[in-house]
Amino acid sequence: MPKMKTHSSLKDRFKITGTGKVKRYKAFRNHLLSHKSGRQKRVLAGQPLMAAGDVRRIKQGLSNLK
């Protein structure tokens, strides 16, 4: 049987915590930041957890990381 490969684009977009939860990054935080308010940038700085319905699919793509 062939090995299960890690989906390479998912490695940079998601992180798996020590307890197995999946953290994601928020959109709108990469460029054009000079006109955004400080409050908006602070709110976007967090890394929320993925919705429960998506976790299984993401973990399958990241199967070899943890």
PyMOL commands that set and color helices and strands:
alter all, ss='L'
color gray80, all
select helices_A, chain A and resi 8-13+38-44+52-61
alter helices_A, ss='H'
color red, helices_A
select strands_A, chain A and resi 14-16+22-24
alter strands_A, ss='S'
color yellow, strands_A
deselect
rebuild
show_as cartoon
